[in-house]
Amino acid sequence: SPFPAAELEDLCASASPLVAVEANFSGQLAQVLRQHTGIDRDHLVVKYNGRPMSARELHEALKSIHDGNAETKIVLRNPNE
């Protein structure tokens, strides 16, 4: 598996907090990152209902992380759910 571990280690070293944004339940890429580099994400933002993430949803999630009001895992849901 040609995973770019060295490049991602350098990139993630300057990220604080490290936030993974994924369109699946479990944060699969964040798990692969941890497996290959030992780097764990600080927050996980996911949406897995088959609908795309809107810019507004993502902005609100990242703002809550920045403000220190966020859980470790943020699940974006359709407001009608």
All heavy atoms as a GROMACS GRO file, in nm:
protein
  621
    1SER      N    1   0.085  -0.118   0.000
    1SER     CA    2   0.000   0.000   0.000
    1SER      C    3   0.089   0.124   0.000
    1SER      O    4   0.160   0.147   0.097
    1SER     CB    5  -0.095  -0.002   0.119
    1SER     OG    6  -0.029   0.019   0.240
    2PRO      N    7   0.086   0.198  -0.103
    2PRO     CA    8   0.174   0.317  -0.111
    2PRO      C    9   0.118   0.434  -0.030
    2PRO      O   10   0.067   0.531  -0.086
    2PRO     CB   11   0.178   0.346  -0.260
    2PRO     CG   12   0.046   0.296  -0.310
    2PRO     CD   13   0.013   0.176  -0.226
    3PHE      N   14   0.124   0.425   0.101
    3PHE     CA   15   0.074   0.532   0.187
    3PHE      C   16   0.186   0.632   0.213
    3PHE      O   17   0.296   0.594   0.255
    3PHE     CB   18   0.024   0.474   0.320
    3PHE     CG   19  -0.050   0.573   0.404
    3PHE    CD1   20  -0.182   0.603   0.375
    3PHE    CD2   21   0.011   0.637   0.509
    3PHE    CE1   22  -0.252   0.695   0.452
    3PHE    CE2   23  -0.058   0.729   0.586
    3PHE     CZ   24  -0.190   0.758   0.556
    4PRO      N   25   0.164   0.762   0.190
    4PRO     CA   26   0.270   0.863   0.204
    4PRO      C   27   0.295   0.903   0.350
    4PRO      O   28   0.273   1.017   0.390
    4PRO     CB   29   0.217   0.980   0.121
    4PRO     CG   30   0.068   0.968   0.135
    4PRO     CD   31   0.040   0.820   0.140
    5ALA      N   32   0.341   0.810   0.432
    5ALA     CA   33   0.356   0.832   0.575
    5ALA      C   34   0.451   0.948   0.606
    5ALA      O   35   0.418   1.034   0.689
    5ALA     CB   36   0.404   0.704   0.643
    6ALA      N   37   0.565   0.953   0.543
    6ALA     CA   38   0.664   1.058   0.574
    6ALA      C   39   0.608   1.197   0.542
    6ALA      O   40   0.623   1.290   0.622
    6ALA     CB   41   0.793   1.033   0.497
    7GLU      N   42   0.544   1.209   0.428
    7GLU     CA   43   0.488   1.339   0.390
    7GLU      C   44   0.378   1.383   0.486
    7GLU      O   45   0.370   1.499   0.525
    7GLU     CB   46   0.434   1.334   0.246
    7GLU     CG   47   0.540   1.318   0.140
    7GLU     CD   48   0.572   1.171   0.110
    7GLU    OE1   49   0.531   1.082   0.188
    7GLU    OE2   50   0.640   1.147   0.010
    8LEU      N   51   0.294   1.288   0.526
    8LEU     CA   52   0.184   1.321   0.617
    8LEU      C   53   0.235   1.349   0.758
    8LEU      O   54   0.177   1.432   0.828
    8LEU     CB   55   0.080   1.209   0.617
    8LEU     CG   56  -0.003   1.203   0.489
    8LEU    CD1   57  -0.094   1.082   0.490
    8LEU    CD2   58  -0.084   1.330   0.471
    9GLU      N   59   0.340   1.282   0.801
    9GLU     CA   60   0.397   1.313   0.933
    9GLU      C   61   0.443   1.458   0.937
    9GLU      O   62   0.416   1.530   1.034
    9GLU     CB   63   0.514   1.220   0.963
    9GLU     CG   64   0.473   1.082   1.003
    9GLU     CD   65   0.591   0.988   1.025
    9GLU    OE1   66   0.703   1.020   0.982
    9GLU    OE2   67   0.568   0.882   1.085
   10ASP      N   68   0.510   1.504   0.832
   10ASP     CA   69   0.555   1.643   0.826
   10ASP      C   70   0.438   1.740   0.824
   10ASP      O   71   0.438   1.842   0.894
   10ASP     CB   72   0.642   1.666   0.701
   10ASP     CG   73   0.775   1.593   0.707
   10ASP    OD1   74   0.816   1.553   0.819
   10ASP    OD2   75   0.837   1.575   0.601
   11LEU      N   76   0.337   1.709   0.746
   11LEU     CA   77   0.220   1.795   0.735
   11LEU      C   78   0.142   1.801   0.866
   11LEU      O   79   0.102   1.909   0.911
   11LEU     CB   80   0.130   1.745   0.621
   11LEU     CG   81   0.009   1.829   0.587
   11LEU    CD1   82   0.051   1.967   0.538
   11LEU    CD2   83  -0.073   1.759   0.481
   12CYS      N   84   0.122   1.687   0.930
   12CYS     CA   85   0.043   1.680   1.054
   12CYS      C   86   0.117   1.739   1.174
   12CYS      O   87   0.054   1.779   1.272
   12CYS     CB   88   0.004   1.537   1.084
   12CYS     SG   89  -0.114   1.468   0.966
   13ALA      N   90   0.249   1.746   1.166
   13ALA     CA   91   0.327   1.799   1.279
   13ALA      C   92   0.291   1.945   1.309
   13ALA      O   93   0.298   1.988   1.424
   13ALA     CB   94   0.476   1.786   1.249
   14SER      N   95   0.249   2.018   1.208
   14SER     CA   96   0.217   2.160   1.228
   14SER      C   97   0.068   2.184   1.249
   14SER      O   98   0.027   2.299   1.267
   14SER     CB   99   0.266   2.243   1.109
   14SER     OG  100   0.198   2.202   0.992
   15ALA      N  101  -0.014   2.080   1.248
   15ALA     CA  102  -0.158   2.095   1.263
   15ALA      C  103  -0.198   2.085   1.410
   15ALA      O  104  -0.166   1.987   1.476
   15ALA     CB  105  -0.231   1.988   1.183
   16SER      N  106  -0.262   2.187   1.458
   16SER     CA  107  -0.309   2.184   1.596
   16SER      C  108  -0.436   2.266   1.608
   16SER      O  109  -0.431   2.388   1.586
   16SER     CB  110  -0.203   2.238   1.690
   16SER     OG  111  -0.250   2.234   1.824
   17PRO      N  112  -0.546   2.207   1.636
   17PRO     CA  113  -0.570   2.064   1.652
   17PRO      C  114  -0.576   1.993   1.517
   17PRO      O  115  -0.604   2.055   1.415
   17PRO     CB  116  -0.707   2.058   1.722
   17PRO     CG  117  -0.778   2.179   1.673
   17PRO     CD  118  -0.670   2.285   1.655
   18LEU      N  119  -0.552   1.865   1.520
   18LEU     CA  120  -0.558   1.784   1.399
   18LEU      C  121  -0.701   1.732   1.385
   18LEU      O  122  -0.750   1.660   1.471
   18LEU     CB  123  -0.459   1.668   1.405
   18LEU     CG  124  -0.451   1.579   1.283
   18LEU    CD1  125  -0.413   1.660   1.159
   18LEU    CD2  126  -0.352   1.467   1.305
   19VAL      N  127  -0.767   1.773   1.278
   19VAL     CA  128  -0.908   1.739   1.257
   19VAL      C  129  -0.919   1.654   1.130
   19VAL      O  130  -0.871   1.693   1.024
   19VAL     CB  131  -0.994   1.866   1.241
   19VAL    CG1  132  -1.140   1.829   1.219
   19VAL    CG2  133  -0.979   1.957   1.362
   20ALA      N  134  -0.982   1.537   1.144
   20ALA     CA  135  -1.012   1.452   1.028
   20ALA      C  136  -1.157   1.475   0.990
   20ALA      O  137  -1.245   1.470   1.075
   20ALA     CB  138  -0.987   1.306   1.062
   21VAL      N  139  -1.182   1.500   0.862
   21VAL     CA  140  -1.317   1.520   0.811
   21VAL      C  141  -1.342   1.408   0.710
   21VAL      O  142  -1.270   1.397   0.611
   21VAL     CB  143  -1.332   1.659   0.744
   21VAL    CG1  144  -1.472   1.676   0.687
   21VAL    CG2  145  -1.299   1.769   0.843
   22GLU      N  146  -1.443   1.326   0.739
   22GLU     CA  147  -1.466   1.209   0.654
   22GLU      C  148  -1.614   1.185   0.630
   22GLU      O  149  -1.698   1.222   0.711
   22GLU     CB  150  -1.404   1.085   0.719
   22GLU     CG  151  -1.254   1.100   0.740
   22GLU     CD  152  -1.185   0.968   0.764
   22GLU    OE1  153  -1.225   0.868   0.702
   22GLU    OE2  154  -1.090   0.966   0.842
   23ALA      N  155  -1.643   1.120   0.519
   23ALA     CA  156  -1.780   1.086   0.482
   23ALA      C  157  -1.805   0.938   0.510
   23ALA      O  158  -1.850   0.863   0.423
   23ALA     CB  159  -1.806   1.120   0.336
   24ASN      N  160  -1.773   0.894   0.630
   24ASN     CA  161  -1.801   0.758   0.673
   24ASN      C  162  -1.814   0.759   0.825
   24ASN      O  163  -1.779   0.856   0.890
   24ASN     CB  164  -1.693   0.660   0.627
   24ASN     CG  165  -1.556   0.695   0.680
   24ASN    OD1  166  -1.531   0.686   0.800
   24ASN    ND2  167  -1.467   0.738   0.592
   25PHE      N  168  -1.865   0.652   0.883
   25PHE     CA  169  -1.894   0.649   1.026
   25PHE      C  170  -1.770   0.644   1.113
   25PHE      O  171  -1.760   0.711   1.214
   25PHE     CB  172  -1.983   0.528   1.060
   25PHE     CG  173  -2.007   0.511   1.206
   25PHE    CD1  174  -2.101   0.591   1.271
   25PHE    CD2  175  -1.937   0.418   1.281
   25PHE    CE1  176  -2.123   0.578   1.407
   25PHE    CE2  177  -1.959   0.404   1.416
   25PHE     CZ  178  -2.053   0.484   1.480
   26SER      N  179  -1.672   0.564   1.073
   26SER     CA  180  -1.563   0.532   1.164
   26SER      C  181  -1.436   0.615   1.148
   26SER      O  182  -1.346   0.604   1.230
   26SER     CB  183  -1.527   0.384   1.149
   26SER     OG  184  -1.485   0.358   1.017
   27GLY      N  185  -1.427   0.696   1.046
   27GLY     CA  186  -1.303   0.772   1.026
   27GLY      C  187  -1.192   0.683   0.974
   27GLY      O  188  -1.085   0.673   1.033
   28GLN      N  189  -1.217   0.619   0.862
   28GLN     CA  190  -1.125   0.519   0.809
   28GLN      C  191  -0.987   0.575   0.776
   28GLN      O  192  -0.886   0.513   0.807
   28GLN     CB  193  -1.186   0.454   0.686
   28GLN     CG  194  -1.312   0.378   0.717
   28GLN     CD  195  -1.392   0.342   0.594
   28GLN    OE1  196  -1.362   0.385   0.483
   28GLN    NE2  197  -1.496   0.262   0.612
   29LEU      N  198  -0.980   0.693   0.714
   29LEU     CA  199  -0.850   0.750   0.681
   29LEU      C  200  -0.773   0.787   0.807
   29LEU      O  201  -0.651   0.766   0.814
   29LEU     CB  202  -0.864   0.872   0.590
   29LEU     CG  203  -0.733   0.936   0.547
   29LEU    CD1  204  -0.644   0.836   0.472
   29LEU    CD2  205  -0.757   1.059   0.463
   30ALA      N  206  -0.842   0.838   0.908
   30ALA     CA  207  -0.775   0.870   1.035
   30ALA      C  208  -0.716   0.744   1.098
   30ALA      O  209  -0.607   0.748   1.157
   30ALA     CB  210  -0.872   0.937   1.131
   31GLN      N  211  -0.785   0.631   1.084
   31GLN     CA  212  -0.732   0.505   1.136
   31GLN      C  213  -0.608   0.460   1.060
   31GLN      O  214  -0.511   0.413   1.120
   31GLN     CB  215  -0.840   0.397   1.130
   31GLN     CG  216  -0.955   0.421   1.225
   31GLN     CD  217  -1.067   0.321   1.207
   31GLN    OE1  218  -1.054   0.220   1.136
   31GLN    NE2  219  -1.180   0.347   1.270
   32VAL      N  220  -0.611   0.476   0.928
   32VAL     CA  221  -0.495   0.439   0.847
   32VAL      C  222  -0.377   0.531   0.880
   32VAL      O  223  -0.262   0.486   0.890
   32VAL     CB  224  -0.530   0.444   0.696
   32VAL    CG1  225  -0.406   0.426   0.610
   32VAL    CG2  226  -0.634   0.339   0.663
   33LEU      N  227  -0.404   0.661   0.899
   33LEU     CA  228  -0.299   0.755   0.937
   33LEU      C  229  -0.234   0.711   1.069
   33LEU      O  230  -0.112   0.707   1.081
   33LEU     CB  231  -0.356   0.896   0.951
   33LEU     CG  232  -0.258   1.004   0.997
   33LEU    CD1  233  -0.151   1.029   0.892
   33LEU    CD2  234  -0.333   1.132   1.030
   34ARG      N  235  -0.316   0.676   1.167
   34ARG     CA  236  -0.262   0.632   1.296
   34ARG      C  237  -0.183   0.502   1.282
   34ARG      O  238  -0.078   0.484   1.342
   34ARG     CB  239  -0.375   0.616   1.398
   34ARG     CG  240  -0.324   0.584   1.537
   34ARG     CD  241  -0.434   0.573   1.641
   34ARG     NE  242  -0.524   0.463   1.609
   34ARG     CZ  243  -0.654   0.476   1.586
   34ARG    NH1  244  -0.712   0.593   1.593
   34ARG    NH2  245  -0.727   0.371   1.558
   35GLN      N  246  -0.233   0.412   1.199
   35GLN     CA  247  -0.167   0.283   1.178
   35GLN      C  248  -0.027   0.300   1.118
   35GLN      O  249   0.068   0.234   1.159
   35GLN     CB  250  -0.252   0.195   1.087
   35GLN     CG  251  -0.190   0.062   1.049
   35GLN     CD  252  -0.275  -0.013   0.948
   35GLN    OE1  253  -0.378   0.036   0.901
   35GLN    NE2  254  -0.231  -0.131   0.912
   36HIS      N  255  -0.015   0.392   1.022
   36HIS     CA  256   0.112   0.407   0.950
   36HIS      C  257   0.208   0.508   1.013
   36HIS      O  258   0.328   0.503   0.986
   36HIS     CB  259   0.086   0.447   0.804
   36HIS     CG  260   0.034   0.335   0.721
   36HIS    ND1  261   0.116   0.241   0.663
   36HIS    CD2  262  -0.093   0.300   0.688
   36HIS    CE1  263   0.042   0.154   0.596
   36HIS    NE2  264  -0.085   0.188   0.610
   37THR      N  265   0.157   0.600   1.094
   37THR     CA  266   0.243   0.706   1.147
   37THR      C  267   0.242   0.715   1.299
   37THR      O  268   0.329   0.778   1.357
   37THR     CB  269   0.201   0.844   1.094
   37THR    OG1  270   0.071   0.876   1.145
   37THR    CG2  271   0.201   0.848   0.943
   38GLY      N  272   0.140   0.659   1.362
   38GLY     CA  273   0.125   0.673   1.507
   38GLY      C  274   0.060   0.804   1.548
   38GLY      O  275   0.043   0.832   1.666
   39ILE      N  276   0.024   0.886   1.450
   39ILE     CA  277  -0.039   1.015   1.477
   39ILE      C  278  -0.189   0.995   1.488
   39ILE      O  279  -0.252   0.939   1.398
   39ILE     CB  280  -0.007   1.116   1.365
   39ILE    CG1  281   0.143   1.142   1.357
   39ILE    CG2  282  -0.084   1.246   1.386
   39ILE    CD1  283   0.185   1.222   1.236
   40ASP      N  284  -0.246   1.042   1.599
   40ASP     CA  285  -0.391   1.030   1.618
   40ASP      C  286  -0.453   1.168   1.604
   40ASP      O  287  -0.397   1.268   1.649
   40ASP     CB  288  -0.421   0.973   1.756
   40ASP     CG  289  -0.561   0.918   1.767
   40ASP    OD1  290  -0.631   0.908   1.664
   40ASP    OD2  291  -0.602   0.884   1.880
   41ARG      N  292  -0.569   1.173   1.548
   41ARG     CA  293  -0.639   1.300   1.528
   41ARG      C  294  -0.696   1.348   1.662
   41ARG      O  295  -0.723   1.269   1.751
   41ARG     CB  296  -0.747   1.288   1.422
   41ARG     CG  297  -0.840   1.167   1.434
   41ARG     CD  298  -0.945   1.179   1.531
   41ARG     NE  299  -1.028   1.063   1.547
   41ARG     CZ  300  -1.098   1.046   1.657
   41ARG    NH1  301  -1.088   1.128   1.757
   41ARG    NH2  302  -1.178   0.942   1.669
   42ASP      N  303  -0.713   1.478   1.673
   42ASP     CA  304  -0.774   1.535   1.793
   42ASP      C  305  -0.926   1.533   1.784
   42ASP      O  306  -0.994   1.512   1.884
   42ASP     CB  307  -0.726   1.680   1.813
   42ASP     CG  308  -0.576   1.687   1.834
   42ASP    OD1  309  -0.526   1.616   1.923
   42ASP    OD2  310  -0.509   1.763   1.761
   43HIS      N  311  -0.977   1.557   1.666
   43HIS     CA  312  -1.122   1.559   1.642
   43HIS      C  313  -1.154   1.486   1.513
   43HIS      O  314  -1.072   1.483   1.421
   43HIS     CB  315  -1.174   1.703   1.632
   43HIS     CG  316  -1.164   1.778   1.760
   43HIS    ND1  317  -1.258   1.769   1.859
   43HIS    CD2  318  -1.070   1.863   1.805
   43HIS    CE1  319  -1.222   1.846   1.961
   43HIS    NE2  320  -1.108   1.904   1.929
   44LEU      N  321  -1.273   1.430   1.509
   44LEU     CA  322  -1.322   1.362   1.390
   44LEU      C  323  -1.459   1.421   1.357
   44LEU      O  324  -1.549   1.423   1.441
   44LEU     CB  325  -1.335   1.211   1.417
   44LEU     CG  326  -1.392   1.124   1.306
   44LEU    CD1  327  -1.303   1.128   1.182
   44LEU    CD2  328  -1.408   0.981   1.354
   45VAL      N  329  -1.473   1.472   1.235
   45VAL     CA  330  -1.600   1.525   1.186
   45VAL      C  331  -1.647   1.431   1.076
   45VAL      O  332  -1.576   1.410   0.978
   45VAL     CB  333  -1.584   1.669   1.130
   45VAL    CG1  334  -1.716   1.721   1.076
   45VAL    CG2  335  -1.528   1.763   1.236
   46VAL      N  336  -1.765   1.371   1.096
   46VAL     CA  337  -1.814   1.273   1.000
   46VAL      C  338  -1.958   1.304   0.959
   46VAL      O  339  -2.034   1.365   1.034
   46VAL     CB  340  -1.807   1.129   1.056
   46VAL    CG1  341  -1.665   1.087   1.083
   46VAL    CG2  342  -1.894   1.113   1.179
   47LYS      N  343  -1.990   1.260   0.840
   47LYS     CA  344  -2.128   1.260   0.792
   47LYS      C  345  -2.141   1.134   0.706
   47LYS      O  346  -2.067   1.116   0.611
   47LYS     CB  347  -2.160   1.384   0.709
   47LYS     CG  348  -2.307   1.392   0.672
   47LYS     CD  349  -2.344   1.529   0.618
   47LYS     CE  350  -2.494   1.536   0.590
   47LYS     NZ  351  -2.530   1.670   0.542
   48TYR      N  352  -2.234   1.048   0.745
   48TYR     CA  353  -2.241   0.918   0.680
   48TYR      C  354  -2.382   0.880   0.638
   48TYR      O  355  -2.415   0.763   0.622
   48TYR     CB  356  -2.184   0.809   0.772
   48TYR     CG  357  -2.243   0.808   0.911
   48TYR    CD1  358  -2.357   0.736   0.940
   48TYR    CD2  359  -2.182   0.879   1.014
   48TYR    CE1  360  -2.411   0.736   1.067
   48TYR    CE2  361  -2.235   0.880   1.141
   48TYR     CZ  362  -2.350   0.806   1.167
   48TYR     OH  363  -2.402   0.806   1.293
   49ASN      N  364  -2.467   0.979   0.614
   49ASN     CA  365  -2.604   0.949   0.573
   49ASN      C  366  -2.622   0.952   0.421
   49ASN      O  367  -2.734   0.948   0.372
   49ASN     CB  368  -2.704   1.043   0.641
   49ASN     CG  369  -2.685   1.188   0.602
   49ASN    OD1  370  -2.597   1.221   0.522
   49ASN    ND2  371  -2.766   1.275   0.659
   50GLY      N  372  -2.513   0.961   0.347
   50GLY     CA  373  -2.521   0.962   0.202
   50GLY      C  374  -2.537   1.100   0.140
   50GLY      O  375  -2.530   1.114   0.019
   51ARG      N  376  -2.556   1.200   0.221
   51ARG     CA  377  -2.569   1.338   0.173
   51ARG      C  378  -2.433   1.407   0.184
   51ARG      O  379  -2.356   1.380   0.275
   51ARG     CB  380  -2.672   1.414   0.256
   51ARG     CG  381  -2.808   1.349   0.266
   51ARG     CD  382  -2.892   1.368   0.145
   51ARG     NE  383  -2.908   1.512   0.124
   51ARG     CZ  384  -2.951   1.565   0.013
   51ARG    NH1  385  -2.981   1.489  -0.089
   51ARG    NH2  386  -2.964   1.694   0.000
   52PRO      N  387  -2.403   1.500   0.094
   52PRO     CA  388  -2.276   1.572   0.104
   52PRO      C  389  -2.276   1.669   0.223
   52PRO      O  390  -2.381   1.715   0.268
   52PRO     CB  391  -2.268   1.648  -0.028
   52PRO     CG  392  -2.408   1.658  -0.075
   52PRO     CD  393  -2.482   1.540  -0.022
   53MET      N  394  -2.158   1.699   0.271
   53MET     CA  395  -2.142   1.800   0.376
   53MET      C  396  -2.158   1.937   0.313
   53MET      O  397  -2.101   1.963   0.208
   53MET     CB  398  -2.003   1.793   0.439
   53MET     CG  399  -1.978   1.673   0.520
   53MET     SD  400  -1.811   1.680   0.588
   53MET     CE  401  -1.785   1.506   0.615
   54SER      N  402  -2.232   2.022   0.379
   54SER     CA  403  -2.241   2.158   0.329
   54SER      C  404  -2.130   2.242   0.390
   54SER      O  405  -2.074   2.207   0.496
   54SER     CB  406  -2.377   2.220   0.364
   54SER     OG  407  -2.386   2.246   0.503
   55ALA      N  408  -2.098   2.350   0.326
   55ALA     CA  409  -1.997   2.441   0.380
   55ALA      C  410  -2.039   2.494   0.516
   55ALA      O  411  -1.958   2.509   0.607
   55ALA     CB  412  -1.972   2.556   0.283
   56ARG      N  413  -2.168   2.520   0.532
   56ARG     CA  414  -2.219   2.571   0.660
   56ARG      C  415  -2.200   2.468   0.772
   56ARG      O  416  -2.158   2.502   0.881
   56ARG     CB  417  -2.366   2.608   0.648
   56ARG     CG  418  -2.425   2.664   0.777
   56ARG     CD  419  -2.569   2.704   0.761
   56ARG     NE  420  -2.590   2.796   0.652
   56ARG     CZ  421  -2.589   2.929   0.664
   56ARG    NH1  422  -2.569   2.983   0.782
   56ARG    NH2  423  -2.609   3.006   0.560
   57GLU      N  424  -2.233   2.342   0.743
   57GLU     CA  425  -2.217   2.237   0.844
   57GLU      C  426  -2.071   2.225   0.886
   57GLU      O  427  -2.040   2.217   1.006
   57GLU     CB  428  -2.260   2.101   0.789
   57GLU     CG  429  -2.406   2.082   0.772
   57GLU     CD  430  -2.437   1.950   0.705
   57GLU    OE1  431  -2.376   1.918   0.600
   57GLU    OE2  432  -2.523   1.879   0.758
   58LEU      N  433  -1.984   2.222   0.788
   58LEU     CA  434  -1.842   2.209   0.817
   58LEU      C  435  -1.789   2.330   0.891
   58LEU      O  436  -1.714   2.317   0.988
   58LEU     CB  437  -1.764   2.186   0.687
   58LEU     CG  438  -1.619   2.144   0.702
   58LEU    CD1  439  -1.604   2.024   0.793
   58LEU    CD2  440  -1.559   2.116   0.566
   59HIS      N  441  -1.832   2.449   0.851
   59HIS     CA  442  -1.790   2.571   0.920
   59HIS      C  443  -1.833   2.567   1.066
   59HIS      O  444  -1.754   2.599   1.156
   59HIS     CB  445  -1.848   2.694   0.850
   59HIS     CG  446  -1.819   2.820   0.921
   59HIS    ND1  447  -1.909   2.878   1.008
   59HIS    CD2  448  -1.709   2.900   0.922
   59HIS    CE1  449  -1.856   2.988   1.060
   59HIS    NE2  450  -1.735   3.003   1.007
   60GLU      N  451  -1.957   2.528   1.092
   60GLU     CA  452  -2.005   2.523   1.230
   60GLU      C  453  -1.929   2.421   1.313
   60GLU      O  454  -1.897   2.446   1.430
   60GLU     CB  455  -2.156   2.494   1.232
   60GLU     CG  456  -2.238   2.611   1.181
   60GLU     CD  457  -2.385   2.580   1.166
   60GLU    OE1  458  -2.429   2.469   1.206
   60GLU    OE2  459  -2.457   2.666   1.113
   61ALA      N  460  -1.898   2.306   1.254
   61ALA     CA  461  -1.822   2.204   1.326
   61ALA      C  462  -1.681   2.254   1.358
   61ALA      O  463  -1.633   2.241   1.472
   61ALA     CB  464  -1.814   2.076   1.244
   62LEU      N  465  -1.614   2.314   1.259
   62LEU     CA  466  -1.478   2.364   1.282
   62LEU      C  467  -1.477   2.482   1.380
   62LEU      O  468  -1.385   2.496   1.460
   62LEU     CB  469  -1.414   2.402   1.149
   62LEU     CG  470  -1.389   2.284   1.054
   62LEU    CD1  471  -1.338   2.335   0.920
   62LEU    CD2  472  -1.296   2.182   1.115
   63LYS      N  473  -1.581   2.564   1.376
   63LYS     CA  474  -1.590   2.675   1.471
   63LYS      C  475  -1.606   2.622   1.613
   63LYS      O  476  -1.543   2.673   1.706
   63LYS     CB  477  -1.707   2.766   1.434
   63LYS     CG  478  -1.715   2.891   1.520
   63LYS     CD  479  -1.824   2.983   1.471
   63LYS     CE  480  -1.834   3.113   1.546
   63LYS     NZ  481  -1.810   3.113   1.686
   64SER      N  482  -1.688   2.519   1.632
   64SER     CA  483  -1.703   2.464   1.767
   64SER      C  484  -1.573   2.401   1.816
   64SER      O  485  -1.541   2.410   1.935
   64SER     CB  486  -1.817   2.362   1.771
   64SER     OG  487  -1.786   2.245   1.700
   65ILE      N  488  -1.495   2.343   1.727
   65ILE     CA  489  -1.363   2.291   1.766
   65ILE      C  490  -1.272   2.406   1.805
   65ILE      O  491  -1.206   2.402   1.910
   65ILE     CB  492  -1.302   2.208   1.651
   65ILE    CG1  493  -1.382   2.078   1.631
   65ILE    CG2  494  -1.155   2.178   1.678
   65ILE    CD1  495  -1.347   2.003   1.505
   66HIS      N  496  -1.268   2.510   1.724
   66HIS     CA  497  -1.184   2.626   1.752
   66HIS      C  498  -1.221   2.692   1.884
   66HIS      O  499  -1.135   2.735   1.960
   66HIS     CB  500  -1.195   2.727   1.637
   66HIS     CG  501  -1.111   2.847   1.655
   66HIS    ND1  502  -1.158   2.962   1.713
   66HIS    CD2  503  -0.980   2.870   1.626
   66HIS    CE1  504  -1.062   3.052   1.718
   66HIS    NE2  505  -0.953   2.999   1.666
   67ASP      N  506  -1.351   2.699   1.912
   67ASP     CA  507  -1.399   2.762   2.035
   67ASP      C  508  -1.382   2.674   2.159
   67ASP      O  509  -1.406   2.720   2.271
   67ASP     CB  510  -1.546   2.802   2.022
   67ASP     CG  511  -1.568   2.911   1.919
   67ASP    OD1  512  -1.470   2.980   1.882
   67ASP    OD2  513  -1.684   2.929   1.876
   68GLY      N  514  -1.345   2.548   2.138
   68GLY     CA  515  -1.325   2.457   2.251
   68GLY      C  516  -1.454   2.395   2.303
   68GLY      O  517  -1.457   2.342   2.413
   69ASN      N  518  -1.561   2.399   2.222
   69ASN     CA  519  -1.691   2.348   2.265
   69ASN      C  520  -1.727   2.216   2.200
   69ASN      O  521  -1.842   2.175   2.205
   69ASN     CB  522  -1.802   2.449   2.232
   69ASN     CG  523  -1.777   2.582   2.295
   69ASN    OD1  524  -1.727   2.591   2.406
   69ASN    ND2  525  -1.811   2.689   2.226
   70ALA      N  526  -1.632   2.147   2.140
   70ALA     CA  527  -1.665   2.030   2.059
   70ALA      C  528  -1.628   1.900   2.129
   70ALA      O  529  -1.531   1.891   2.203
   70ALA     CB  530  -1.590   2.037   1.926
   71GLU      N  531  -1.709   1.800   2.099
   71GLU     CA  532  -1.676   1.663   2.139
   71GLU      C  533  -1.562   1.614   2.049
   71GLU      O  534  -1.530   1.676   1.948
   71GLU     CB  535  -1.798   1.573   2.120
   71GLU     CG  536  -1.918   1.614   2.202
   71GLU     CD  537  -1.898   1.586   2.351
   71GLU    OE1  538  -1.829   1.488   2.384
   71GLU    OE2  539  -1.952   1.661   2.432
   72THR      N  540  -1.505   1.502   2.084
   72THR     CA  541  -1.398   1.444   2.002
   72THR      C  542  -1.450   1.400   1.866
   72THR      O  543  -1.383   1.414   1.766
   72THR     CB  544  -1.335   1.324   2.075
   72THR    OG1  545  -1.287   1.368   2.201
   72THR    CG2  546  -1.220   1.267   1.996
   73LYS      N  547  -1.574   1.347   1.864
   73LYS     CA  548  -1.635   1.305   1.738
   73LYS      C  549  -1.761   1.389   1.716
   73LYS      O  550  -1.850   1.393   1.801
   73LYS     CB  551  -1.672   1.158   1.741
   73LYS     CG  552  -1.730   1.106   1.610
   73LYS     CD  553  -1.754   0.957   1.616
   73LYS     CE  554  -1.803   0.903   1.484
   73LYS     NZ  555  -1.825   0.758   1.490
   74ILE      N  556  -1.767   1.456   1.602
   74ILE     CA  557  -1.882   1.537   1.566
   74ILE      C  558  -1.950   1.470   1.447
   74ILE      O  559  -1.887   1.448   1.343
   74ILE     CB  560  -1.841   1.680   1.526
   74ILE    CG1  561  -1.771   1.749   1.643
   74ILE    CG2  562  -1.961   1.759   1.478
   74ILE    CD1  563  -1.707   1.880   1.605
   75VAL      N  564  -2.077   1.434   1.465
   75VAL     CA  565  -2.153   1.371   1.358
   75VAL      C  566  -2.246   1.477   1.299
   75VAL      O  567  -2.330   1.533   1.369
   75VAL     CB  568  -2.235   1.251   1.410
   75VAL    CG1  569  -2.317   1.190   1.297
   75VAL    CG2  570  -2.144   1.147   1.473
   76LEU      N  571  -2.229   1.505   1.171
   76LEU     CA  572  -2.314   1.599   1.101
   76LEU      C  573  -2.439   1.526   1.055
   76LEU      O  574  -2.431   1.420   0.993
   76LEU     CB  575  -2.241   1.661   0.982
   76LEU     CG  576  -2.109   1.731   1.014
   76LEU    CD1  577  -2.046   1.783   0.886
   76LEU    CD2  578  -2.130   1.842   1.114
   77ARG      N  579  -2.552   1.582   1.088
   77ARG     CA  580  -2.680   1.519   1.054
   77ARG      C  581  -2.767   1.616   0.976
   77ARG      O  582  -2.755   1.737   0.990
   77ARG     CB  583  -2.753   1.478   1.181
   77ARG     CG  584  -2.688   1.366   1.255
   77ARG     CD  585  -2.772   1.324   1.375
   77ARG     NE  586  -2.735   1.196   1.429
   77ARG     CZ  587  -2.630   1.174   1.506
   77ARG    NH1  588  -2.549   1.272   1.537
   77ARG    NH2  589  -2.604   1.053   1.550
   78ASN      N  590  -2.858   1.559   0.901
   78ASN     CA  591  -2.959   1.637   0.833
   78ASN      C  592  -3.047   1.702   0.940
   78ASN      O  593  -3.089   1.635   1.034
   78ASN     CB  594  -3.042   1.544   0.744
   78ASN     CG  595  -3.147   1.617   0.664
   78ASN    OD1  596  -3.188   1.726   0.699
   78ASN    ND2  597  -3.191   1.552   0.557
   79PRO      N  598  -3.074   1.831   0.933
   79PRO     CA  599  -3.155   1.896   1.037
   79PRO      C  600  -3.295   1.837   1.049
   79PRO      O  601  -3.360   1.855   1.151
   79PRO     CB  602  -3.162   2.042   0.992
   79PRO     CG  603  -3.110   2.047   0.855
   79PRO     CD  604  -3.033   1.922   0.828
   80ASN      N  605  -3.341   1.763   0.949
   80ASN     CA  606  -3.473   1.700   0.955
   80ASN      C  607  -3.471   1.560   1.014
   80ASN      O  608  -3.575   1.495   1.022
   80ASN     CB  609  -3.534   1.696   0.815
   80ASN     CG  610  -3.553   1.835   0.759
   80ASN    OD1  611  -3.588   1.926   0.831
   80ASN    ND2  612  -3.526   1.851   0.631
   81GLU      N  613  -3.353   1.511   1.053
   81GLU     CA  614  -3.344   1.376   1.110
   81GLU      C  615  -3.384   1.378   1.254
   81GLU      O  616  -3.360   1.467   1.329
   81GLU     CB  617  -3.202   1.324   1.099
   81GLU     CG  618  -3.163   1.289   0.957
   81GLU     CD  619  -3.023   1.230   0.951
   81GLU    OE1  620  -3.007   1.115   0.990
   81GLU    OE2  621  -2.933   1.302   0.906
   0.00000   0.00000   0.00000
